[in-house]
């Protein structure tokens, strides 16, 4: 048995019989503007976000080129 809470810890969604059901309950409640998940450490996430922010401010995402292609 799994218990799904959130988005705040004091909010309850309900029980789920399987892990798949629990994940489905969470996914159904994600906001439409929710971006992709990131698999990594907090340090790796910070480095990734810095890279993405840098590409957005220097126009890197507009040409379709990757950082390696420049």
C-alpha positions in Angstrom: 0.0 0.0 0.0 1.2 3.5 -0.9 0.0 6.8 0.4 0.1 9.8 -1.9 0.3 13.3 -0.4 0.9 16.8 -1.7 1.8 19.0 -3.2 2.1 20.2 0.4 2.9 17.7 3.1 -0.4 18.4 4.9 -2.5 17.7 1.8 -3.7 14.2 1.2 -4.5 12.6 -2.2 -5.2 9.1 -1.0 -4.0 5.5 -0.9 -2.7 3.5 -3.9 -2.5 -0.2 -4.2 0.6 -0.3 -6.4 3.6 1.9 -7.1 2.3 2.4 -10.7 -1.0 3.6 -9.3 0.7 6.0 -6.9 2.8 7.5 -9.8 -0.2 7.8 -12.0 -2.0 9.8 -9.2 1.0 12.1 -8.9 1.3 12.6 -12.7 -2.4 13.4 -13.0 -1.9 16.3 -10.6 1.2 17.9 -12.1 0.6 21.4 -13.4 0.5 21.9 -17.2 3.6 24.0 -17.2 5.6 21.3 -15.3 8.9 20.7 -17.1 10.8 17.4 -17.4 12.3 15.6 -14.4 16.1 15.8 -13.9 18.0 12.7 -12.8 21.1 13.7 -10.9 22.6 15.3 -7.8 21.8 18.8 -6.6 25.2 19.9 -7.9 24.5 18.4 -11.4 21.1 20.1 -11.5 22.7 23.5 -10.6 25.3 23.0 -13.4 22.6 22.0 -15.9 20.4 25.0 -15.0 23.3 27.3 -15.4 24.0 25.9 -18.8 20.4 26.2 -19.9 20.2 29.8 -18.6 23.4 30.7 -20.4 22.1 29.3 -23.7 18.8 31.1 -23.4 20.5 34.5 -22.8 23.1 34.1 -25.6 20.6 32.9 -28.2 22.0 29.4 -28.2 18.6 27.7 -28.4 17.4 29.7 -31.4 19.6 28.2 -34.1 19.2 24.5 -33.2 22.9 24.1 -32.6 24.2 22.4 -29.6 27.1 23.8 -27.5 29.4 21.2 -29.1 28.3 22.4 -32.6 29.5 25.9 -32.2 
